[in-house]
């Protein structure tokens, strides 16, 4: 089993900073890797986690050597560019872990680097919000990790040992595909609803139109998931809605943060994916169609 000694993170959003600061707090080496333009922007910047200041080791892609673990934490809209540029970080034994939303990032990465470099992961239960250089959260959440294919199992064992060593909150999940679809269902509901209704976790879990839209969008994911052969059920929906209830009511998901900052959102990996699979299986998905159209209208007015 390979021992993980060096870690790099691609992406300095909420999750990138959440995990980078955690690893740094545990006195383990970690650096952020990015293009040279971003290096110039961030190399002397101070970041804050719940008001505590942090400075990081920041490297450009072209100056990187292979690391043991590469955590990909960019937005979906930046994933393809990151895949093309991060080659210098990846050696023959490098393990890649994506914490992106959606159900497709691992497959996209595997097209370039192969499944033998990957593990599958779901980040859930955190209420991290990042604006500018400030990260705030009340719950760290946890990582669910697993191996979709047999070639990933050796990587999974290495990551488990590393997470045990640094005390990272995680659980190994034997049915990681089911877990990924469950988190996808949640994201389809809460991310898009919060952006469209300009609300937070409290707003989308309180009885009313936003809550009804969120639940309807999630139920449409159940229908397409079952059509895809994933036995996701109403029980999963109830568990994820209950999980939302444990988060700060003032917290907000990434798409709401995108809307406030007037950034392109990840609507294509949420409603966009639902619409494509719905067409494939002949399933009606009016809630996701409404959310997709509404997000596109919001983005058109930036």
NORDAZI-V647569 format. One line per field, one symbol per residue. phi: phi as a letter, one per 30 degrees, with the letter a starting at -180 (. if undefined). Layout:
BEGIN
phi = ???
END
This chain:
BEGIN
phi = .dddcbbbbcjcdedededdddddedicdabcbaddddeddcdcdccbchiddbbbdbbdedcdcecdbcccbddedcddddedcdeddccdcdccbccddibbdddddddccjddccbcbbcbicbdbbbicccbacbdiaccbabdbedddddedddedddddciddabdcdcddddddddeeddeddddddddchbbddddcdeldddddedddddddeddddddjcddbeededdddddedddedddbdddddddddhcecceddcdededddddecicdbddddddeddddddddcd
END
